[in-house]
């Protein structure tokens, strides 16, 4: 029974090492496509006002209003499509690096508005971008050549360790 469980665990680890980063890449891409698409339609994105205000400040007023929103939307959809398809992935990851910097910029630019006491809904909305940044790091590591490889210990060694632990 234990050998069967060990075999199942080894197979699961091998499957996860082969597929989990690709699943992460595609799911992150879908998130970017979804949030980016919302921004093409004025008044639909819950982060519209904050994202426009942020890009207005970061561009020193060169981009404002719907033009700023359209640039953000196009950038997010482009990032998402590169992640979903795997095409131009390194380019998409470079663009994502800039986008993630922009995602966190409101904390520096509008801190007192985001934290008048308790964090506002917008502050909490931005906070989730920490997870997006961490996922981007894993995907970038893979794109730059890193590999996730399961540890393979001989089953005899695993059984030996279990017997010692039980004793």
TIRO-2110 file (N, C-alpha, C; in Angstrom, 1 decimal):
// TIRO-2110
0.8, -1.2, 0.0, N, 1, A
0.0, 0.0, 0.0, CA, 1, A
0.9, 1.3, 0.0, C, 1, A
1.9, 1.3, 0.8, N, 2, A
2.8, 2.4, 0.9, CA, 2, A
3.5, 2.7, -0.4, C, 2, A
3.9, 1.6, -1.0, N, 3, A
4.6, 1.7, -2.3, CA, 3, A
3.7, 2.3, -3.4, C, 3, A
2.4, 2.0, -3.3, N, 4, A
1.4, 2.5, -4.3, CA, 4, A
1.3, 4.0, -4.0, C, 4, A
1.2, 4.4, -2.8, N, 5, A
1.0, 5.8, -2.4, CA, 5, A
2.3, 6.6, -2.9, C, 5, A
3.4, 6.0, -2.6, N, 6, A
4.7, 6.7, -3.0, CA, 6, A
4.7, 6.9, -4.5, C, 6, A
4.3, 5.9, -5.3, N, 7, A
4.3, 5.9, -6.7, CA, 7, A
3.3, 7.0, -7.2, C, 7, A
2.2, 7.1, -6.6, N, 8, A
1.2, 8.1, -6.9, CA, 8, A
1.7, 9.5, -6.6, C, 8, A
2.4, 9.6, -5.5, N, 9, A
3.0, 10.9, -5.1, CA, 9, A
4.1, 11.3, -6.1, C, 9, A
4.9, 10.4, -6.5, N, 10, A
6.0, 10.6, -7.5, CA, 10, A
5.4, 11.1, -8.8, C, 10, A
4.3, 10.4, -9.2, N, 11, A
3.7, 10.7, -10.5, CA, 11, A
3.0, 12.1, -10.4, C, 11, A
2.4, 12.4, -9.3, N, 12, A
1.8, 13.7, -9.2, CA, 12, A
2.8, 14.8, -9.2, C, 12, A
3.9, 14.6, -8.4, N, 13, A
5.0, 15.6, -8.4, CA, 13, A
5.6, 15.8, -9.8, C, 13, A
5.8, 14.7, -10.6, N, 14, A
6.3, 14.8, -11.9, CA, 14, A
5.3, 15.6, -12.8, C, 14, A
4.0, 15.3, -12.7, N, 15, A
3.0, 16.0, -13.5, CA, 15, A
3.0, 17.5, -13.1, C, 15, A
3.0, 17.8, -11.8, N, 16, A
3.0, 19.2, -11.4, CA, 16, A
4.3, 19.9, -11.9, C, 16, A
5.4, 19.3, -11.8, N, 17, A
6.6, 19.9, -12.3, CA, 17, A
6.6, 20.2, -13.8, C, 17, A
5.9, 19.4, -14.5, N, 18, A
5.8, 19.6, -16.0, CA, 18, A
4.7, 20.7, -16.3, C, 18, A
3.7, 20.8, -15.6, N, 19, A
2.5, 21.6, -16.0, CA, 19, A
2.1, 22.8, -15.1, C, 19, A
2.5, 22.8, -13.9, N, 20, A
2.0, 23.8, -13.0, CA, 20, A
2.4, 25.2, -13.4, C, 20, A
3.6, 25.5, -13.9, N, 21, A
4.0, 26.8, -14.3, CA, 21, A
3.2, 27.3, -15.5, C, 21, A
3.0, 26.3, -16.4, N, 22, A
2.2, 26.7, -17.6, CA, 22, A
0.7, 27.0, -17.2, C, 22, A
0.2, 26.3, -16.3, N, 23, A
-1.2, 26.6, -15.8, CA, 23, A
-1.2, 28.0, -15.1, C, 23, A
-0.2, 28.2, -14.3, N, 24, A
0.0, 29.6, -13.7, CA, 24, A
0.1, 30.7, -14.8, C, 24, A
0.9, 30.4, -15.8, N, 25, A
1.1, 31.4, -16.9, CA, 25, A
-0.2, 31.7, -17.6, C, 25, A
-1.0, 30.7, -17.9, N, 26, A
-2.2, 30.9, -18.7, CA, 26, A
-3.3, 31.6, -17.7, C, 26, A
-3.4, 31.1, -16.5, N, 27, A
-4.4, 31.7, -15.6, CA, 27, A
-4.0, 33.2, -15.3, C, 27, A
-2.8, 33.5, -15.1, N, 28, A
-2.4, 34.9, -14.9, CA, 28, A
-2.7, 35.7, -16.2, C, 28, A
-2.5, 35.1, -17.4, N, 29, A
-2.8, 35.8, -18.6, CA, 29, A
-4.3, 36.1, -18.7, C, 29, A
-5.1, 35.1, -18.3, N, 30, A
-6.6, 35.3, -18.3, CA, 30, A
-7.0, 36.5, -17.4, C, 30, A
-6.3, 36.6, -16.3, N, 31, A
-6.6, 37.7, -15.3, CA, 31, A
-6.3, 39.0, -16.0, C, 31, A
-5.1, 39.1, -16.6, N, 32, A
-4.7, 40.3, -17.3, CA, 32, A
-5.7, 40.7, -18.4, C, 32, A
-6.1, 39.7, -19.2, N, 33, A
-7.0, 39.9, -20.3, CA, 33, A
-8.3, 40.4, -19.8, C, 33, A
-8.8, 39.8, -18.7, N, 34, A
-10.1, 40.2, -18.2, CA, 34, A
-10.1, 41.6, -17.6, C, 34, A
-9.1, 41.9, -16.8, N, 35, A
-9.1, 43.2, -16.2, CA, 35, A
-8.8, 44.3, -17.2, C, 35, A
-7.9, 43.9, -18.2, N, 36, A
-7.6, 44.9, -19.2, CA, 36, A
-8.8, 45.2, -20.1, C, 36, A
-9.6, 44.2, -20.4, N, 37, A
-10.7, 44.4, -21.3, CA, 37, A
-11.8, 45.3, -20.6, C, 37, A
-11.9, 45.1, -19.3, N, 38, A
-12.9, 46.0, -18.6, CA, 38, A
-12.5, 47.5, -18.8, C, 38, A
-11.2, 47.7, -18.8, N, 39, A
-10.8, 49.1, -18.9, CA, 39, A
-11.0, 49.8, -20.2, C, 39, A
-11.4, 49.0, -21.3, N, 40, A
-11.7, 49.6, -22.5, CA, 40, A
-13.1, 50.3, -22.5, C, 40, A
-13.9, 49.9, -21.5, N, 41, A
-15.3, 50.5, -21.4, CA, 41, A
-15.4, 51.4, -20.2, C, 41, A
-15.5, 52.7, -20.5, N, 42, A
-15.6, 53.7, -19.4, CA, 42, A
-16.7, 53.4, -18.3, C, 42, A
-16.3, 53.5, -17.1, N, 43, A
-17.2, 53.3, -16.0, CA, 43, A
-17.4, 51.8, -15.6, C, 43, A
-16.7, 50.9, -16.2, N, 44, A
-16.9, 49.5, -15.9, CA, 44, A
-15.9, 48.9, -14.9, C, 44, A
-14.6, 49.4, -15.0, N, 45, A
-13.6, 48.9, -14.1, CA, 45, A
-13.6, 49.6, -12.8, C, 45, A
-13.6, 48.8, -11.7, N, 46, A
-13.6, 49.4, -10.4, CA, 46, A
-12.4, 50.2, -10.1, C, 46, A
-11.3, 50.0, -10.8, N, 47, A
-10.0, 50.7, -10.6, CA, 47, A
-9.8, 51.9, -11.6, C, 47, A
-10.8, 52.2, -12.3, N, 48, A
-10.7, 53.2, -13.4, CA, 48, A
-10.1, 54.5, -12.9, C, 48, A
-10.8, 55.1, -12.0, N, 49, A
-10.3, 56.4, -11.5, CA, 49, A
-8.9, 56.4, -11.0, C, 49, A
-8.6, 55.4, -10.2, N, 50, A
-7.3, 55.3, -9.6, CA, 50, A
-6.2, 55.1, -10.7, C, 50, A
-6.5, 54.2, -11.6, N, 51, A
-5.5, 53.9, -12.7, CA, 51, A
-5.3, 55.1, -13.6, C, 51, A
-6.3, 55.8, -13.9, N, 52, A
-6.2, 57.0, -14.8, CA, 52, A
-5.4, 58.1, -14.0, C, 52, A
-5.7, 58.3, -12.8, N, 53, A
-5.0, 59.3, -12.0, CA, 53, A
-3.5, 58.9, -11.8, C, 53, A
-3.2, 57.6, -11.7, N, 54, A
-1.9, 57.2, -11.6, CA, 54, A
-1.1, 57.4, -12.8, C, 54, A
-1.7, 57.1, -14.0, N, 55, A
-1.0, 57.3, -15.3, CA, 55, A
-0.8, 58.7, -15.6, C, 55, A
-1.8, 59.5, -15.2, N, 56, A
-1.7, 61.0, -15.4, CA, 56, A
-0.5, 61.5, -14.7, C, 56, A
-0.3, 61.1, -13.4, N, 57, A
0.9, 61.5, -12.6, CA, 57, A
2.2, 61.0, -13.2, C, 57, A
2.2, 59.7, -13.5, N, 58, A
3.4, 59.1, -14.0, CA, 58, A
3.9, 59.6, -15.3, C, 58, A
2.9, 60.0, -16.2, N, 59, A
3.2, 60.6, -17.5, CA, 59, A
3.3, 62.1, -17.5, C, 59, A
3.3, 62.7, -16.3, N, 60, A
3.4, 64.1, -16.1, CA, 60, A
2.3, 64.9, -16.9, C, 60, A
1.2, 64.3, -16.9, N, 61, A
0.0, 64.9, -17.6, CA, 61, A
-0.1, 64.7, -19.1, C, 61, A
0.9, 64.0, -19.7, N, 62, A
0.8, 63.7, -21.1, CA, 62, A
-0.4, 62.8, -21.5, C, 62, A
-0.7, 61.9, -20.6, N, 63, A
-1.8, 61.0, -20.8, CA, 63, A
-2.9, 61.3, -19.7, C, 63, A
-4.1, 61.4, -20.1, N, 64, A
-5.2, 61.6, -19.1, CA, 64, A
-6.5, 61.1, -19.7, C, 64, A
-7.5, 61.0, -18.8, N, 65, A
-8.8, 60.6, -19.2, CA, 65, A
-8.8, 59.3, -19.9, C, 65, A
-9.7, 59.2, -21.0, N, 66, A
-9.8, 57.9, -21.6, CA, 66, A
-8.6, 57.5, -22.4, C, 66, A
-7.7, 58.4, -22.8, N, 67, A
-6.5, 58.0, -23.5, CA, 67, A
-5.6, 57.2, -22.5, C, 67, A
-5.5, 57.7, -21.3, N, 68, A
-4.7, 57.0, -20.3, CA, 68, A
-5.3, 55.6, -20.0, C, 68, A
-6.7, 55.6, -19.9, N, 69, A
-7.3, 54.3, -19.7, CA, 69, A
-7.1, 53.3, -20.8, C, 69, A
-7.2, 53.8, -22.0, N, 70, A
-7.0, 52.9, -23.2, CA, 70, A
-5.6, 52.4, -23.3, C, 70, A
-4.6, 53.2, -22.9, N, 71, A
-3.2, 52.7, -22.9, CA, 71, A
-3.0, 51.6, -21.9, C, 71, A
-3.6, 51.8, -20.7, N, 72, A
-3.6, 50.8, -19.6, CA, 72, A
-4.3, 49.5, -20.1, C, 72, A
-5.4, 49.7, -20.7, N, 73, A
-6.2, 48.5, -21.1, CA, 73, A
-5.4, 47.8, -22.2, C, 73, A
-4.9, 48.5, -23.2, N, 74, A
-4.1, 47.8, -24.2, CA, 74, A
-2.9, 47.1, -23.7, C, 74, A
-2.2, 47.7, -22.8, N, 75, A
-1.0, 47.1, -22.2, CA, 75, A
-1.4, 45.8, -21.4, C, 75, A
-2.5, 45.9, -20.6, N, 76, A
-2.9, 44.7, -19.8, CA, 76, A
-3.4, 43.6, -20.8, C, 76, A
-4.1, 43.9, -21.8, N, 77, A
-4.6, 42.9, -22.7, CA, 77, A
-3.4, 42.3, -23.5, C, 77, A
-2.4, 43.1, -23.9, N, 78, A
-1.2, 42.6, -24.5, CA, 78, A
-0.4, 41.6, -23.6, C, 78, A
-0.2, 42.0, -22.4, N, 79, A
0.4, 41.2, -21.4, CA, 79, A
-0.3, 39.8, -21.3, C, 79, A
-1.6, 39.9, -21.1, N, 80, A
-2.4, 38.7, -21.0, CA, 80, A
-2.3, 37.8, -22.2, C, 80, A
-2.4, 38.4, -23.4, N, 81, A
-2.3, 37.5, -24.6, CA, 81, A
-0.9, 36.9, -24.7, C, 81, A
0.1, 37.6, -24.3, N, 82, A
1.5, 36.9, -24.4, CA, 82, A
1.5, 35.8, -23.4, C, 82, A
0.9, 36.0, -22.2, N, 83, A
0.9, 34.9, -21.2, CA, 83, A
0.1, 33.7, -21.6, C, 83, A
-1.1, 34.0, -22.2, N, 84, A
-2.0, 32.9, -22.6, CA, 84, A
-1.4, 32.1, -23.7, C, 84, A
-0.9, 32.8, -24.7, N, 85, A
-0.4, 32.1, -25.9, CA, 85, A
1.1, 31.6, -25.8, C, 85, A
1.8, 32.3, -24.9, N, 86, A
3.3, 32.0, -24.9, CA, 86, A
4.1, 32.6, -26.0, C, 86, A
3.4, 33.3, -26.9, N, 87, A
4.1, 34.1, -28.0, CA, 87, A
4.6, 35.4, -27.4, C, 87, A
5.7, 35.9, -27.8, N, 88, A
6.3, 37.1, -27.4, CA, 88, A
6.4, 37.2, -25.8, C, 88, A
6.6, 36.1, -25.2, N, 89, A
6.5, 36.0, -23.7, CA, 89, A
7.5, 36.9, -23.0, C, 89, A
8.7, 36.9, -23.5, N, 90, A
9.7, 37.7, -22.8, CA, 90, A
9.3, 39.2, -23.0, C, 90, A
8.8, 39.6, -24.1, N, 91, A
8.4, 41.0, -24.3, CA, 91, A
7.2, 41.3, -23.4, C, 91, A
6.3, 40.4, -23.3, N, 92, A
5.2, 40.6, -22.4, CA, 92, A
5.6, 40.7, -20.9, C, 92, A
6.6, 39.9, -20.6, N, 93, A
7.1, 40.0, -19.2, CA, 93, A
7.8, 41.3, -18.9, C, 93, A
8.5, 41.9, -19.9, N, 94, A
9.1, 43.2, -19.7, CA, 94, A
8.0, 44.3, -19.6, C, 94, A
7.0, 44.2, -20.4, N, 95, A
5.9, 45.1, -20.3, CA, 95, A
5.2, 44.9, -18.9, C, 95, A
5.1, 43.7, -18.5, N, 96, A
4.5, 43.4, -17.2, CA, 96, A
5.3, 44.0, -16.0, C, 96, A
6.6, 44.0, -16.1, N, 97, A
7.4, 44.6, -15.1, CA, 97, A
7.1, 46.1, -14.9, C, 97, A
6.9, 46.8, -16.1, N, 98, A
6.5, 48.2, -16.0, CA, 98, A
5.1, 48.4, -15.5, C, 98, A
4.2, 47.5, -15.9, N, 99, A
2.8, 47.5, -15.4, CA, 99, A
2.8, 47.3, -13.9, C, 99, A
3.5, 46.3, -13.4, N, 100, A
3.5, 46.1, -12.0, CA, 100, A
4.0, 47.2, -11.2, C, 100, A
5.0, 47.9, -11.7, N, 101, A
5.5, 49.1, -11.0, CA, 101, A
4.4, 50.2, -11.0, C, 101, A
3.7, 50.3, -12.1, N, 102, A
2.5, 51.2, -12.1, CA, 102, A
1.4, 50.8, -11.2, C, 102, A
1.2, 49.5, -11.0, N, 103, A
0.2, 49.0, -10.1, CA, 103, A
0.4, 49.4, -8.7, C, 103, A
1.7, 49.4, -8.3, N, 104, A
2.0, 49.7, -6.9, CA, 104, A
2.3, 51.2, -6.7, C, 104, A
2.4, 52.0, -7.8, N, 105, A
2.7, 53.4, -7.7, CA, 105, A
1.6, 54.2, -6.9, C, 105, A
0.4, 53.8, -6.9, N, 106, A
-0.6, 54.6, -6.1, CA, 106, A
-0.3, 54.6, -4.6, C, 106, A
0.4, 53.5, -4.1, N, 107, A
0.8, 53.6, -2.7, CA, 107, A
1.7, 54.7, -2.4, C, 107, A
2.6, 55.1, -3.3, N, 108, A
3.4, 56.2, -3.1, CA, 108, A
2.8, 57.5, -3.5, C, 108, A
2.0, 57.5, -4.6, N, 109, A
1.4, 58.8, -5.1, CA, 109, A
0.1, 59.2, -4.3, C, 109, A
-0.6, 58.3, -3.8, N, 110, A
-1.9, 58.6, -3.2, CA, 110, A
-2.1, 57.9, -1.8, C, 110, A
-1.0, 57.8, -1.1, N, 111, A
-1.1, 57.0, 0.1, CA, 111, A
-2.2, 57.5, 1.1, C, 111, A
-2.3, 58.8, 1.3, N, 112, A
-3.3, 59.2, 2.3, CA, 112, A
-4.7, 59.0, 1.8, C, 112, A
-4.9, 59.0, 0.5, N, 113, A
-6.2, 58.8, -0.1, CA, 113, A
-6.6, 57.3, 0.1, C, 113, A
-5.6, 56.4, -0.1, N, 114, A
-5.8, 55.0, 0.0, CA, 114, A
-5.9, 54.5, 1.5, C, 114, A
-5.3, 55.2, 2.4, N, 115, A
-5.3, 54.8, 3.8, CA, 115, A
-5.7, 56.0, 4.7, C, 115, A
-6.9, 56.4, 4.6, N, 116, A
-7.4, 57.5, 5.4, CA, 116, A
-7.5, 57.1, 6.9, C, 116, A
-7.3, 55.9, 7.2, N, 117, A
-7.4, 55.2, 8.5, CA, 117, A
-7.3, 53.7, 8.1, C, 117, A
-8.4, 53.1, 8.0, N, 118, A
-8.4, 51.7, 7.4, CA, 118, A
-8.2, 51.8, 5.9, C, 118, A
-7.6, 50.7, 5.3, N, 119, A
-7.4, 50.8, 3.9, CA, 119, A
-8.7, 50.8, 3.1, C, 119, A
-8.7, 51.7, 2.1, N, 120, A
-9.9, 51.8, 1.3, CA, 120, A
-10.1, 50.5, 0.4, C, 120, A
-11.2, 50.4, -0.3, N, 121, A
-11.4, 49.2, -1.2, CA, 121, A
-10.3, 49.3, -2.3, C, 121, A
-9.9, 50.5, -2.8, N, 122, A
-8.9, 50.6, -3.8, CA, 122, A
-7.6, 50.1, -3.3, C, 122, A
-7.2, 50.4, -2.0, N, 123, A
-6.0, 50.0, -1.4, CA, 123, A
-5.9, 48.4, -1.4, C, 123, A
-7.1, 47.9, -1.0, N, 124, A
-7.1, 46.4, -0.9, CA, 124, A
-7.1, 45.8, -2.3, C, 124, A
-7.7, 46.5, -3.3, N, 125, A
-7.6, 46.0, -4.7, CA, 125, A
-6.2, 45.9, -5.2, C, 125, A
-5.4, 47.0, -4.9, N, 126, A
-4.0, 47.0, -5.3, CA, 126, A
-3.2, 45.9, -4.5, C, 126, A
-3.5, 45.6, -3.3, N, 127, A
-2.8, 44.7, -2.5, CA, 127, A
-2.7, 43.3, -3.1, C, 127, A
-3.8, 42.9, -3.8, N, 128, A
-3.8, 41.6, -4.5, CA, 128, A
-2.7, 41.5, -5.6, C, 128, A
-2.2, 42.6, -6.0, N, 129, A
-1.2, 42.6, -7.1, CA, 129, A
0.1, 42.0, -6.6, C, 129, A
0.3, 41.9, -5.3, N, 130, A
1.5, 41.2, -4.7, CA, 130, A
1.5, 39.8, -5.3, C, 130, A
0.3, 39.1, -5.3, N, 131, A
0.2, 37.8, -5.8, CA, 131, A
0.5, 37.7, -7.3, C, 131, A
0.0, 38.7, -8.0, N, 132, A
0.3, 38.8, -9.5, CA, 132, A
1.8, 38.9, -9.7, C, 132, A
2.5, 39.8, -8.9, N, 133, A
3.9, 40.0, -9.0, CA, 133, A
4.7, 38.7, -8.7, C, 133, A
4.3, 38.0, -7.7, N, 134, A
4.9, 36.7, -7.3, CA, 134, A
4.8, 35.7, -8.5, C, 134, A
3.6, 35.6, -9.0, N, 135, A
3.3, 34.7, -10.1, CA, 135, A
4.2, 35.1, -11.3, C, 135, A
4.3, 36.4, -11.6, N, 136, A
5.1, 36.9, -12.7, CA, 136, A
6.6, 36.5, -12.5, C, 136, A
7.0, 36.5, -11.3, N, 137, A
8.4, 36.1, -11.0, CA, 137, A
8.7, 34.6, -11.3, C, 137, A
7.7, 33.8, -11.0, N, 138, A
7.8, 32.3, -11.3, CA, 138, A
7.8, 32.1, -12.8, C, 138, A
6.9, 32.8, -13.5, N, 139, A
6.8, 32.7, -14.9, CA, 139, A
8.1, 33.2, -15.6, C, 139, A
8.6, 34.3, -15.1, N, 140, A
9.8, 34.9, -15.7, CA, 140, A
11.0, 34.0, -15.5, C, 140, A
11.1, 33.3, -14.3, N, 141, A
12.2, 32.4, -14.0, CA, 141, A
12.1, 31.3, -15.1, C, 141, A
11.0, 30.7, -15.3, N, 142, A
10.8, 29.7, -16.4, CA, 142, A
11.2, 30.2, -17.7, C, 142, A
10.7, 31.4, -18.1, N, 143, A
11.0, 31.9, -19.4, CA, 143, A
12.5, 32.2, -19.6, C, 143, A
13.2, 32.4, -18.5, N, 144, A
14.7, 32.6, -18.6, CA, 144, A
15.5, 31.3, -18.4, C, 144, A
14.8, 30.2, -18.3, N, 145, A
15.5, 28.9, -18.3, CA, 145, A
15.4, 28.1, -17.1, C, 145, A
14.9, 28.6, -16.0, N, 146, A
14.7, 27.8, -14.8, CA, 146, A
13.7, 26.7, -15.0, C, 146, A
13.9, 25.6, -14.3, N, 147, A
13.0, 24.5, -14.4, CA, 147, A
12.6, 24.0, -13.0, C, 147, A
11.4, 23.6, -12.9, N, 148, A
10.9, 23.0, -11.7, CA, 148, A
11.0, 21.5, -11.8, C, 148, A
11.8, 20.8, -11.0, N, 149, A
12.1, 19.4, -11.1, CA, 149, A
11.8, 18.7, -9.8, C, 149, A
11.0, 17.6, -9.9, N, 150, A
10.6, 16.9, -8.6, CA, 150, A
11.9, 16.2, -8.1, C, 150, A
11.9, 16.2, -6.8, N, 151, A
13.0, 15.4, -6.1, CA, 151, A
12.7, 14.0, -6.2, C, 151, A
13.7, 13.2, -6.6, N, 152, A
13.4, 11.7, -6.8, CA, 152, A
14.3, 11.0, -5.8, C, 152, A
13.8, 10.6, -4.7, N, 153, A
14.5, 9.7, -3.8, CA, 153, A
14.1, 8.3, -4.1, C, 153, A
15.1, 7.4, -4.0, N, 154, A
14.7, 6.0, -4.2, CA, 154, A
13.7, 5.6, -3.1, C, 154, A
12.7, 4.8, -3.6, N, 155, A
11.6, 4.4, -2.7, CA, 155, A
12.1, 3.7, -1.4, C, 155, A
13.2, 2.9, -1.6, N, 156, A
13.8, 2.3, -0.4, CA, 156, A
14.2, 3.3, 0.7, C, 156, A
14.7, 4.4, 0.2, N, 157, A
15.2, 5.4, 1.2, CA, 157, A
14.0, 6.0, 1.9, C, 157, A
12.9, 6.3, 1.1, N, 158, A
11.7, 6.8, 1.7, CA, 158, A
11.1, 5.9, 2.8, C, 158, A
11.1, 4.6, 2.4, N, 159, A
10.6, 3.6, 3.4, CA, 159, A
11.5, 3.5, 4.6, C, 159, A
12.8, 3.6, 4.4, N, 160, A
13.7, 3.6, 5.5, CA, 160, A
13.5, 4.8, 6.5, C, 160, A
13.3, 5.9, 5.9, N, 161, A
13.0, 7.1, 6.7, CA, 161, A
11.7, 7.0, 7.5, C, 161, A
10.7, 6.4, 6.8, N, 162, A
9.4, 6.2, 7.5, CA, 162, A
9.6, 5.3, 8.7, C, 162, A
10.3, 4.2, 8.5, N, 163, A
10.5, 3.2, 9.5, CA, 163, A
11.2, 3.8, 10.7, C, 163, A
12.2, 4.6, 10.4, N, 164, A
13.0, 5.3, 11.5, CA, 164, A
12.0, 6.3, 12.3, C, 164, A
11.2, 7.0, 11.5, N, 165, A
10.3, 7.9, 12.2, CA, 165, A
9.3, 7.2, 13.1, C, 165, A
8.8, 6.1, 12.6, N, 166, A
7.8, 5.3, 13.4, CA, 166, A
8.4, 4.7, 14.6, C, 166, A
9.7, 4.4, 14.6, N, 167, A
10.4, 3.7, 15.7, CA, 167, A
10.6, 4.6, 16.9, C, 167, A
END
